[in-house]
Amino acid sequence: MNNKCNVQELKGLLDKEKPNIEKIFCDNCGENMVFNFKDGNHIFHLPLSKILECLLIAEAEGQVPEIDESWWDSLESIYPNIENLRIELKSEE
């Protein structure tokens, strides 16, 4: 299956999910961005803040290269959970 077919299939699935997408943005009103992922025929949504938290944990576990502290500092004003998670991870060291 080529990429154009994949895009069309995903658009069809998203059209079916429009009511749920509206609910997701309501449930995540404080989120700047929410990503849609597809697993088989199931579509699930993940806010950018959760992806950043996963990246922070991966960094703390040594699974990705260290990211400059100033980058994390700049994210803390946008995503307060990042600051809380950084404090928690540092206390576990």
N, C-alpha and C positions, 0 to 999 in steps of 0.2 A: 504494500500500500504506500503510495507516495505522500509527501507532506501535505499537498493540497487536500487529499482525501482526509487526512488526519485533522486538519484544520476545520474542514466542513463538518466532520463528525463531532468535534469538540464544540463547535458553534451550535449544532443541533442539541447536544446535551445541555449546553448553557441556556438555550432558549427554554428548555423544559424546566430548568432550575430557577428561572427568573423570580418566582415568589420567594424561594429560599434565599436567593441572593439579597433581595430587599431585607429579609429578616436578619441576614448576617450583618449587613451594614448597620442595621439598627442595634443588633447585639454588640457590635464592635464600634460604637459611635466614636470612641476616642482613638480609633486606629487611623493612621495616615494611608495605609495600603493593606489590602487583603489579597492574597494569592489564591487562585483556584488550581487544584491539582486533580488529576484523574488517575484512578486506580481501577483498571478494568472498566466497568460501567458506572462506578461510584465516583462522584465528584465531592471533594472535601475542600475546605477553606482553611487557610493558615495566615494569620496576621503577620506582618513584617516584624512586629515586636517579638513574636515567638521565634522566628527564624534568627533574629539577632541574639536572642537568649541562647539558642542552640549553638550559635557560632562562639559566643563567649565561653560556654561550657567546653566546647571542643578545643578552644585555645587553652583553657585552664588544664585540660587533660593532655595537652601536648599533641593533639591530633591535627592541628593546623599551625602554621608559623605564627609567632607572636605578632599582635597587631599593636600599632603605636597607641600609647596611653591617651594621647590627645584626641585620637579618633573616638575612643570610648567616651572620653570626657564630653566631647561635643554631642554625643548621642544621649547622654544622661538628661539633658534639658528637654529632649523630645520624648524619650522613653524612660520614665522614672524607674521602672522595674530593672533596667540595666544597672543603675546605681545600687539598688538593693541586692541584686544578684552578685555584683562585683564585691560588695562588702561581705556577703555570705561566703563566696568562694575564697576570699583572702583570709577569712577567719578559719577556714578548714585547712590552710597550708601548714 
